[in-house]
Amino acid sequence: MKHIRSYLQAYHPVVHLLMAGTVFVMLTQAMSMPFLAIYLSETTTLGPAYIGMIIGAGPLAGTVGGFLGGLLSDLFGRRRLMILSMLVMALSFAAFVVATHPLALLLISLLKGLASSFYGTVSKAMMGDLTPEDKRFRVFSNRYLAVNLGVAIGPMLGAFLGIAGSGTAFMMTGISYVLFAGLLAVYCRRYAVGDSHEETVQEGKPTLGQMWEVLRRDTALLAFVVGGILLVTVHGQMSVSLSQYLREEMADGVALFGVMMSANGFTVLLLQIPLTRFAERYSLFSRIAAGAALMAVGEVGFAVSAGWSWMVAAMIVFTFGEILIVPAEYAQIDQISPANMRGTYYGAQSASELGSFLGPWAGGMVLSAYGGPIMFLSMGACALVSLIFYWLGRNLHRKRQLSGKRAQAAG
């Protein structure tokens, strides 16, 4: 009881609401989105490559939307943008149930991706605003844990209720976003959070021109974003092309995919806290390097596995890499971002979501042309190549810090 009270007092009430709401929304979303490729293949006549393009179109829109959302939130405030984005996501999930035309599905996916990127970027920035600097890494780790709590429970609950991947699941996800948006609006008003006049930081709000100038010169940020694109490509392919591969090549492949997604979520739930705390003794680059290597090993496992147990084991290894990478990426961006441009930097980081388009699209093409093993091995190589860009970004950031210290000493 003492630990619970201490945890509640450590963070702002709106931060706690964002955590709880994330669990609730992700639980219902995990009944629908991971099965979207299967849902479309069963309800339409579209092939794997086009289905991959539809699903990847949302994250593609997110590469622009995250940056735009972060920039707008720094300029005008966060609350209205978050609530509007959640309502648009609710509408998008409902639209997946009624739309059948390929172009309509593509447009819905684009709209959902745009709104999702707005919400993701602005919610992270709001958590950063409301949390002291020394607690932000833990907040990002807890947010990641909240996402995976929903992901772990959702597929099994959906299967138990008999609605996983069905139109009912998509409608439930839409309703959950509406409920969460309403509760968030109440809390933000109660605690005066999210209005533009409440969010002024010590450095003052930058102008649009100043934002662009900082971003244009930040080559370390660019290197981190390119590395992120490559890793997200690997992760995006894992969730979309993997489901199609299992459906075609494995006995009871759809059920196996649900088990693997739950294994992914439960591995995070059980090991995220001890593994993250163990990794804190090492540098951010070391964590990312170890994570990328584990993701590559997981991809090799997918390529060579022929049964359920080996596939699940490969997913667990892949998840170890994911656990190490996700909080470290957030912390890396937080480390290099000016305080008055936190939303903009998180938005720039969301450009890595380009990988969520490249993964399903390229993965679908390679799957169709060369088969699953070649696709998985290619993605494993992609994970390792990402380390070149993270290494480059780390060195550029160190050089910039050294130059700044020399300038201060000279002054």
N, C-alpha and C positions, 0 to 999 in steps of 0.2 A: 504493500500500500504506500509505503514511504517513497519507493522508487517511482511509482505512478504519479504521486503528487509532485515530486521533483521534476519529472519529465513535463508535466502540464505547465508548471511554472517557468520552465526554461524557454518556452517559445510563445509567440504571440497567438491569441485565440484564432485569428484568421489563418495562421499557418496550420494549426491543428485541424481546422475545418477543411482546408485544402488537402491535407493528408487523408482525412476520413472520406471526403468526397471522391478522392482519387481511387480509393479501394472500392467504393460503391459503383462508380462508373465503369472502372476496369473490369469488375466482376461481370457486369452485364455485357460489356463490349467483348469480353473473352468468349462469350457464347456465340458471337456473331462474326466479327472481323477475321479471326484466324481461319474460319470456314468459308470465307467469301469466295475464294477460288473454286472450292467444291460446289458451293451454292450456285454460282454462275454456270459452271460446267453442267449442272443437272437441270437448270431452268432455262438455259439458252443453248444455242448451237455453236458458240464461240470456241475457238481453239486455244491451246495453252498460251501461245505468244500474245494473242489479243487480250485474253483474260489478264495476263501479267501486265500488259500495258494499261488496262483499265485500273487495276489495283495500284500500280506504280504511279499513275497520273496524280493521285492525291498527294503523295510525298513530293512529287515534282512541283506541284503548286506550292507546297510548303517551303521549298527552297527560297521562293520569293516572299511568301506570306510571313514566314518567321522573321525575316529581316524587316519587312514593312511593319509588322506588328510591334516588334521591339522598338523601332524608331518612333512610331506613333505613340507608344506608351511612355517613352521618355519625354516626348514633347507635350502630350496632352493628358496623361494619366492612364491608369490601368483598369479601374473597376468596370467602366462601361464596355470597354473592348473585350474583357473576359466574358462578361455576361452575354453580350451579343454573339460572340464566337460559339458559346455553348448552345445557344438557341439555334444557330445555323447548323451545328453538328446534329442536333436532335432532328431537324428537318431532313438532313441528308440521310440519316439512318432509316427514317420512315420511307423516304423516296426509293431506296434500294428495293423495297418490297413491291412497289407498284410499277416500277420502270422495267421495260424489257428491251427497248431499242438500244443498240450498241452506243450510239452517240449520246443518248440520254444518260446511260450508265457512266460514260466517260465524263460528262459534265458534272454529274453528281459526285463522282470521285474527286474531281478537281475542286469542287466547292467544299467538300468535307476536308480535303487536305489543307485548303487555305484557312478554314476556320480552326482546324486542329492545330496548325502551326501558330496561329495567333494566340490560342489559349495556352499552348505549351510554353511558348516564349514568355508571355506576360505573367503566367503563374510562377515560373521560376524567378523572374525578375522581382515580383512582389514578395516572394519568400526571401530573396536576398535583401530587399529593402527592410523587411521586418525582423531580420535576424542579425545579431552581431557577427562580425567577420570570423571570429574564432569558432563559431558554431555552424557556419554555412556548409562545410564539408559533410558534417553529420546530417544536416537537413536534407542535402541532396541524396545522401545514402538512404535516409528514411523515406524520401519520396520514391526512390527506386524500389525500395522494399514494399511500399504501399501499392505500386503498380503491379508488382509480381504477386502480391497477396491476392489481388483480384484475378490475375492471370491463372494462378494455381487453382483457385476454387471454381472459377467460371466454367471451364470446359466440362469438369466432372458434374457440376450442378446442372449444367445444360443437358448433359447426357442422361443424368438421373431423371430430369423432368421431361426428357424426350423432345427438347426444343433446340438443341445445339445446331447451329447453322441454318435454322429455319427462319421464316418471315417473322414469327413471334419473337424470336431472339432479337432481331433487328428493331422491332417496335419497342421492346423493353429497353433497349439501349437508348433509343430516342427519348423515352419517358424519363429515364434516369438522369439524362442531361438537363431536362426541363426542371426536375425537382432540385437538382444540385444548383442550377442557376438561380432559382428562387431563394434558396437558403443562403447562398453566397451574397446575394443582393441585400438581404436582411442583415447579415453579419457585417458587411462592409459599411453599411449605413450606421449601425450601432457603434462601431469602433472608428468611424471617420477614416476609413482606409480606401485608397484608390482614387480619390479626387485629385485633380492636377495641382490644386493649390496646397494640398497636404503633402505632396511628394517631393518638394524642393529639397535637394541635398546641399551639402555645404558648398560645393563648388559652383552651384547654380546650374540652371538648365542650359545645355548647349544649344546653339542654333543649328539648323540643318547643314549649313555650310561647314561649321566646325566639326560636326559629326563625320561628314564626308571626308574632310581633310585628315582626321585621325585614322579613319579606316583605310584610306588610300595609302598611308605611309606604314601601316602595321603589317609588315611582311610575316611576322611570327604568327599572327592570327590567320593569314592566308595559308600558311603551311599547315597549321593545325586543322583548318577546315578541309583541305585536300586530303589529309590523312583520315579525317572523320568520314569523308565521302566514301573512301575505299572500305573502311570498316562497316559502315552502314550498308554498303552494297552487299557485303557478305551476310549481314544479319537479315536484310530484306529478302534476299534469295532464300535464306533458310526457312522463313515462315511461309513463303508463297510457292516457290518451285518445289520445295520438299514435299508439300502436301500433295501436289499433282504427281510427283514421282512415286510416292507411297501408294496413292490410289491406283496407279496403273501397274506397279511392279510387285507389290507386297500383298500377301493374303491379309484381308481385313485392314487394308491400308488406312482407311479413314479412322477406324478405331485406334490404330497404332499412332496416328498423328495426334489424336486427342490425348493419348497417354504421354507422348513425348512433350507436348506443350505443358501438360500438368507437371511432368518431371522437371521441365525447365523452371516453372514457377516455384515448385516445392524446394528445388535445390537452392534457389535464391532465398526463400524463406528460412531454410535451415542453416545455410552457410554464409549468407551475405554479411551478417554482423561480425562473426568471428574472423572471416576471411578479410573483410575490410579493415578491421582493427589490426590484424597481423600485417597487412600490407602498408599500413600507415607509417611503419618504420622505414620504408623505402621511398625513393623519389617518385614523383608522378610519372616520369618517363619509364622508370623500371616497372611500374604497375601496368602501364599501357603496353609495354613490350611483352611482358609475361602474358597479359590478356590476349594480345594478338596471336601469340604462339599457340596458346591453348585453343583459340578459335580455329586456327589452321589444323591442329591435330583433330579437333572435332569434325571438320570437313572431310579429312582423310578417312575418319571412322565412318561417316555416312557413305563414302564412296565404296568401301570394302565390306560393309556389313550386309549380311544376308538374312538375319533373323531379328526378332523383336528385341531380345536382350542386348545385342550388340548395338542396335540403333539407339536404344534408350541410354546405354553407356556412353555412346558418342555424344548424345545430346547433353548429358551431364558434364562431360569435359568441355564442350562448347560453352555451357553456361558458366563454368568457372571463369573462362575468359571474359564473358560478358560482365560478371560481377566485378572483376578488377577494372574493366575499362570505363563503364558508365559513370561512376562517381568521379573517377580521375579526370575524365574529359570535362565534366562540369567545373571541377576545381581548377583545372588548367585555364579555362576561359575566365573564371572569376579572378584568378591570380593576375592576369594581364589586362583586365578591363578597368578603365577609369570609373570611379564611383557614380558619376553623373551620366554615364553611358552604358550602364549595366544591361539595360534592356536591349540596346542596340547591339552590343557584343553578343548577347545570347541569341539575338535575331540573326546576326552574321553566322554564328555557329550552326544555326538551323539550316544553312545552305548544305550542310553535310547530308540532309535528308534527300538530296539529289540521288544518293546511293540507294534510297528506298524505291526510287523509280528504276535506276539502272539494274538493281538486283533482280526484281521480278521480270523485267523486260529482257535483259540479257540472259538471265537464268533460264527463262522460258524458251528463248531462241536456241541456246546451247543444249538444253534438255531435248528439244525437238530434233535438233540436227545430229547430236553426238551421244545423247544418253546421259543418265544421271551421274555415273562415276566421273566422266570428264568434267561435267558441270561442277561437281563438288571439289575436285582437285584444283580447278581454275580459281574457285573462290578461296580455297586455302592459300594459294599463291598470292592472291589479292590482299589477304590479311597481312601477310608478311611484308609486302611492298609498302603498305601504309606506314610502317615503322621508319622508313627513310624520311618521310615528311614530318613525322613527330620529332625525330632527331634534329632535323633542320630547324623546325620551329623552336625547339628548346635552345639551340645554339644562338639563334637570332635574338630571342628574348634575353639571354644572358649578355650578349654584346650590347643590347640597348640599355640594360641596367647598368653595365660597367661604364658606358659612355655618359649616362646620367650622373653617376657618382663622380666621374672625373670633371664634369662640367660644374657640379656643385663645389668641388674642392678648388677648382680654378677661380670660381666666383668669390 
